């Protein structure tokens, strides 16, 4: 947007910042090219923008989704749904693609994902849409924990039991994930290590140094009590 461009131009012109983090990258996001044009050192936090020339730091969050699908398949699930995040974001697309590819790899049907926007309310609504289908999934993989927790509540209001009737998997491992009932199976990213590495990398960029890809801890898949074999 033009207002966003003007904001970056003011930052560059005033000399008030030495560098910027670019987060929540959108598909065809103009910010990497803009920071390059304005000669502002920048670091993408999350999946890279191919061809932009702007360095990035992050983990393969798609691996968490792939591990979720493999876990559910090992339990015997064949219809595995997905509630995706806000449309237009790179990490939304990377997680959706990872889910679809994992289904294909496991020889499972590729179901249409349910669109949401990372909020609890949207996660609940998407859960109801999936469960309203004639042949609903027996397991659902959510793009974040907040939507998964809302999905558990939505399923419960329909008289379903988690995990006996529906298995639920989240993403992020927020502090609430192991405090709810049942505790949530999810994928964990080490955000503290990610933040420290991002800060070090951006400082190096502002000092004109060449930066190397940071070695970050891989996504961990945490199995708790929200997943079980599908109902017979």
C-alpha positions, 0 to 999 in steps of 0.5 A, spaced: 500 500 500 502 507 498 501 508 506 506 503 507 511 505 502 511 512 505 512 509 512 518 506 509 521 512 506 520 516 512 524 511 516 529 511 511 530 518 510 530 520 517 535 515 519 531 513 525 532 505 524 538 501 522 535 495 520 528 492 520 525 485 521 519 483 515 514 478 519 508 475 516 510 475 509 504 476 504 504 472 497 508 477 492 509 482 498 512 488 496 516 490 502 523 486 501 524 489 494 522 496 497 527 495 503 532 493 498 530 500 493 531 504 500 537 501 502 535 499 509 538 492 511 532 487 512 531 480 515 525 476 513 523 472 519 519 466 516 519 463 510 523 466 504 521 470 498 524 467 493 528 471 488 528 477 493 535 477 495 533 479 502 536 474 507 531 470 511 531 466 518 526 461 520 525 453 520 521 449 515 514 449 519 511 445 514 515 439 517 510 440 523 504 439 519 507 433 515 509 430 522 502 431 524 499 427 518 504 421 519 502 421 526 495 421 524 496 416 519 499 411 523 493 411 528 489 409 522 486 415 520 484 416 513 480 422 512 484 428 515 482 435 514 485 442 515 483 448 518 488 453 514 490 460 516 489 467 513 489 467 506 495 471 502 500 469 507 506 465 506 506 461 512 499 459 511 500 457 504 506 453 506 502 449 511 497 448 507 501 445 501 505 441 506 498 438 509 496 436 501 503 433 500 503 429 506 496 426 504 498 425 497 505 421 500 500 417 505 496 415 499 490 419 503 484 423 499 486 430 498 480 434 502 478 441 501 481 445 506 477 449 511 479 457 510 480 461 517 484 467 519 488 464 525 483 467 530 479 462 535 472 464 532 474 463 525 477 456 527 470 454 530 466 456 524 471 452 520 471 446 524 463 446 524 464 447 516 468 440 516 464 436 521 457 438 517 460 434 511 456 428 509 463 424 510 467 428 515 474 428 517 476 423 523 482 428 524 483 435 523 490 439 523 490 446 524 494 452 522 495 454 529 493 452 537 488 457 538 484 455 532 485 448 534 483 449 542 476 453 539 475 446 534 475 442 540 470 446 544 466 446 537 466 439 537 464 438 544 458 442 543 456 437 537 456 432 542 463 429 539 469 427 544 476 429 543 480 424 541 475 418 541 470 421 536 475 426 533 483 427 533 485 434 533 492 437 532 495 444 533 501 448 531 505 452 535 505 449 542 502 455 546 502 455 553 495 453 554 496 447 549 498 442 555 493 446 560 486 444 556 482 438 556 485 434 553 492 436 552 493 438 545 498 434 540 501 440 537 508 442 533 513 446 537 517 451 534 523 454 539 521 461 538 526 464 543 532 461 539 529 464 533 528 470 536 535 470 538 538 468 532 534 473 528 537 479 532 544 477 531 543 476 524 540 483 523 545 486 527 550 483 523 547 486 516 547 493 519 554 492 520 555 490 513 557 483 514 555 477 510 551 473 514 550 465 513 544 461 514 542 460 522 542 453 525 535 453 528 532 447 532 527 443 528 520 443 529 518 438 534 512 434 534 509 433 541 504 428 542 499 429 547 492 426 549 488 430 543 489 424 538 487 417 538 485 412 533 479 413 529 472 411 531 471 404 529 
